[in-house]
Amino acid sequence: MKNWIILLLASILFVLLLVLWRLEKRTVKPVQPKIAKETIAEETWSCGGTVDDTDGNTYSTVKIGDQCWMGENMRTTKYPDGSSITKGPSANKIAGWNTDRSYYSCPPNISQSGEDCAAVGGAEKLGMLYQWLAAMNGSTITAGAQGICPSGWHIPTHDEFTTLEREVCTSGTCITDFPFNTTATELRGTDEGTKLKSGGTSGFECLLAGYRDADGGYCGRALAKSPDADGLWSPLAGLWSSTSAGSDAWLRDLFLHDATVGRGTDGKANGYSVRCLKD
């Protein structure tokens, strides 16, 4: 009788262990999601902080309306994949700049006789000048392309510049001064250019870096009392958009001697400054 009870208890224990084993196998342990460091950084970053490019340069950012802009001109010599952008011939008015070869250049020196690479970064931070294809990283049709901007940023479109202009406009004629079209050109607005330049109230802080002409000449940096051969007042800044217009592309010009904004197109072989906009 005693042996029979022991055998019964052992059988019951065996069944209980078997049931527990099967339950444990069926229990699915929750998998903790792996969150990339980049995702965490993106979630904690806010406009007004800083952003780095592939070349290791750090840029301030500024919120203007619903847009987040870099607060400095791009000065990278590398594309986002780390490959080098080709530096164009540096001698003044040297041949080779007449077509868009994806070149970049240092800005002009004060006498406009050559380059001033020391002014790219440091205290002045004028940034580099880029032919349009270099700025676009080879993209020829994609308005809003990332171009040379860091990941999560892009070259602003013509319309995105218009949005910026309207945001800083307080004249009461902003819609007619800055329409969303490709027919309104030349100098526009009242004091929007002043607000967007260094020391202005918008925080955009555009520095007048000049430009590299398609004949290889250094232009737009020297203080002028009259317009240059192209009818432009110096010093000035030109900012590429990512909106193509045939052999030209849309851009914005800001002038020391004028409070308005220059709106138009220019040949893609010219070297102008680049500002990036957050996606």
C-alpha positions in Angstrom: 0.0 0.0 0.0 2.8 2.4 0.9 4.6 1.8 -2.4 1.4 2.5 -4.3 1.0 5.9 -2.6 4.6 6.8 -3.4 4.1 5.8 -7.0 0.9 7.9 -7.3 2.6 11.0 -5.8 5.6 10.6 -8.2 3.2 10.4 -11.1 1.4 13.6 -10.0 4.7 15.4 -9.6 5.8 14.3 -13.0 2.6 15.6 -14.6 2.9 19.0 -12.8 6.5 19.4 -14.0 5.5 18.5 -17.6 2.8 21.1 -17.5 5.1 23.8 -16.1 7.7 23.0 -18.8 5.2 23.3 -21.6 3.9 26.6 -20.2 7.5 28.0 -20.0 8.1 27.1 -23.6 4.9 28.9 -24.8 5.7 32.1 -22.9 7.1 34.7 -25.3 9.6 37.0 -23.6 9.2 40.6 -24.7 12.0 41.8 -27.0 13.4 45.1 -26.0 13.7 47.3 -29.1 17.1 48.5 -30.0 17.0 52.3 -30.5 19.8 53.7 -32.6 21.9 56.4 -31.1 21.0 58.5 -34.2 17.3 58.2 -33.4 17.8 59.3 -29.8 19.9 62.3 -30.9 17.2 63.3 -33.4 14.5 63.1 -30.8 16.4 65.2 -28.3 17.7 67.8 -30.9 15.7 71.0 -31.3 16.2 74.0 -33.6 18.5 76.5 -32.0 21.1 73.8 -31.3 24.1 73.0 -33.5 24.6 70.6 -36.4 27.8 69.2 -37.9 28.7 68.5 -41.5 30.8 65.6 -42.9 33.9 67.8 -42.8 33.6 68.3 -39.0 32.3 71.9 -39.2 29.7 72.9 -36.6 26.9 75.3 -37.5 24.4 77.3 -35.5 20.7 77.0 -36.3 17.7 79.3 -36.0 13.9 78.9 -36.1 12.2 81.5 -38.3 8.5 80.9 -38.4 7.9 77.2 -39.1 11.3 76.8 -40.7 14.6 75.8 -39.2 17.6 77.3 -41.0 21.3 77.0 -40.5 22.6 80.2 -39.1 25.8 80.1 -41.1 27.0 79.6 -44.7 28.1 76.1 -45.6 31.9 75.7 -45.6 32.3 72.0 -46.2 34.8 70.6 -48.7 33.2 67.1 -48.7 30.0 65.6 -49.8 27.8 63.8 -47.2 29.3 60.4 -48.2 32.8 61.8 -47.3 34.1 62.1 -50.8 35.9 65.4 -51.7 34.3 68.2 -53.6 36.7 69.4 -56.4 38.3 72.8 -55.7 38.2 74.9 -58.8 41.3 76.8 -60.2 42.1 79.6 -57.7 43.8 82.2 -59.9 41.7 85.3 -60.6 39.8 85.2 -63.9 41.4 81.9 -64.8 39.8 79.7 -67.4 37.7 76.7 -66.4 34.9 78.3 -64.5 32.7 78.9 -67.6 30.8 75.6 -67.2 29.4 73.9 -64.1 32.1 71.4 -63.2 30.9 71.0 -59.6 33.7 73.2 -58.2 33.9 75.0 -54.9 36.0 78.1 -54.2 37.2 80.1 -51.2 35.5 83.6 -51.1 37.2 86.7 -52.6 39.7 88.7 -50.7 38.8 92.4 -50.0 40.6 93.6 -53.1 38.9 90.8 -55.2 42.3 89.9 -56.6 42.3 86.3 -55.3 40.9 84.0 -52.7 40.6 84.5 -49.0 40.5 81.0 -47.5 41.2 82.3 -44.0 37.8 84.0 -44.1 35.9 80.7 -44.7 35.8 79.8 -41.0 37.4 81.4 -38.0 35.9 84.6 -36.8 34.4 85.6 -40.1 32.8 82.3 -41.2 32.0 83.5 -44.7 31.8 79.9 -45.9 32.7 78.4 -49.3 31.3 79.3 -52.7 29.9 76.5 -54.8 28.9 76.0 -58.4 25.3 74.8 -58.5 26.0 71.1 -59.2 28.5 71.0 -56.4 25.9 72.4 -54.0 23.4 69.9 -55.3 25.8 66.9 -55.0 25.2 66.2 -58.7 21.4 66.2 -58.5 20.1 68.0 -61.5 16.3 67.8 -61.2 15.4 67.3 -57.6 14.2 70.6 -56.0 14.8 70.2 -52.3 17.7 67.8 -52.7 20.0 67.1 -49.8 23.0 68.3 -51.8 26.0 69.1 -49.6 23.8 69.5 -46.5 24.1 67.1 -43.5 21.6 64.3 -43.2 18.1 65.6 -42.4 18.8 68.9 -44.1 18.5 70.1 -47.7 19.1 72.9 -50.2 16.1 75.2 -50.0 13.8 75.5 -52.9 12.7 78.8 -54.6 9.4 78.6 -52.8 11.0 77.9 -49.4 13.0 81.1 -49.8 9.7 82.8 -50.5 8.3 81.4 -47.3 11.3 82.9 -45.4 10.8 86.3 -47.1 7.1 86.4 -46.2 7.9 85.4 -42.6 10.2 88.4 -42.0 8.0 90.7 -44.1 5.9 93.2 -42.1 5.1 95.7 -44.8 1.4 94.8 -45.5 2.3 94.0 -49.1 4.1 90.7 -48.4 1.9 88.6 -50.7 2.5 90.8 -53.7 6.1 91.5 -52.9 7.0 87.8 -52.5 4.6 85.7 -54.6 4.9 82.0 -55.1 5.8 82.2 -58.8 8.7 82.3 -61.2 7.9 85.6 -62.8 8.5 88.1 -60.1 12.2 89.0 -60.1 14.7 91.8 -59.3 14.7 93.6 -56.0 11.7 92.8 -53.8 10.1 94.0 -50.6 11.1 96.8 -48.3 13.5 95.9 -45.4 13.5 92.1 -45.6 17.1 92.0 -46.8 18.3 94.0 -43.8 16.5 91.6 -41.5 18.2 88.6 -43.1 21.8 90.1 -43.1 24.2 89.9 -40.3 23.0 92.0 -37.4 19.4 91.8 -38.6 16.4 91.0 -36.4 15.6 87.6 -38.0 18.6 85.6 -36.7 19.4 84.5 -40.2 22.7 86.3 -40.0 23.7 86.2 -43.7 27.3 87.3 -44.2 28.2 89.0 -47.5 30.8 86.5 -48.9 30.8 87.7 -52.5 30.8 85.3 -55.4 32.9 83.6 -58.1 31.9 84.6 -61.5 31.7 82.2 -64.5 34.8 83.9 -66.0 36.7 82.8 -62.9 36.8 86.3 -61.4 36.4 87.1 -57.7 33.5 89.5 -57.2 31.1 91.1 -54.7 33.4 91.4 -51.6 35.0 94.9 -52.1 33.2 98.0 -50.8 31.8 99.7 -53.9 30.3 103.1 -54.5 28.6 102.1 -57.7 27.3 98.8 -59.2 29.8 96.4 -60.9 29.7 95.4 -64.5 26.7 93.1 -63.8 24.8 95.9 -62.1 25.3 94.4 -58.7 26.2 96.4 -55.6 29.1 95.1 -53.5 29.5 93.7 -51.0 26.8 91.1 -51.6 25.8 87.5 -50.9 24.2 85.1 -53.3 22.4 82.0 -51.9 21.6 79.1 -54.2 18.2 77.5 -54.2 17.7 73.9 -55.4 15.2 75.0 -58.1 16.6 74.7 -61.6 15.7 77.1 -64.4 17.3 75.4 -67.5 21.0 76.4 -67.6 20.3 78.7 -64.7 19.1 78.2 -61.1 17.1 80.3 -58.7 18.9 82.2 -56.0 18.6 85.1 -53.6 20.9 88.1 -53.4 21.5 90.4 -50.4 23.4 93.7 -50.7 25.1 95.9 -48.2 23.7 99.0 -49.9 20.2 97.8 -50.2 17.5 96.8 -47.7 15.5 94.6 -50.1 16.0 91.1 -51.4 17.3 90.3 -54.9 15.2 87.5 -56.5 16.2 85.9 -59.8 18.3 83.3 -61.6 21.9 83.0 -62.6 24.2 80.6 -64.5 25.0 77.4 -62.6 28.7 77.9 -63.3 28.9 80.8 -60.8 30.0 80.1 -57.3 27.6 81.2 -54.6 27.0 80.6 -50.9 24.8 77.8 -49.6 22.4 77.8 -46.6 20.7 74.5 -45.5 17.1 74.1 -44.4 15.9 71.3 -42.0 13.7 68.6 -43.6 
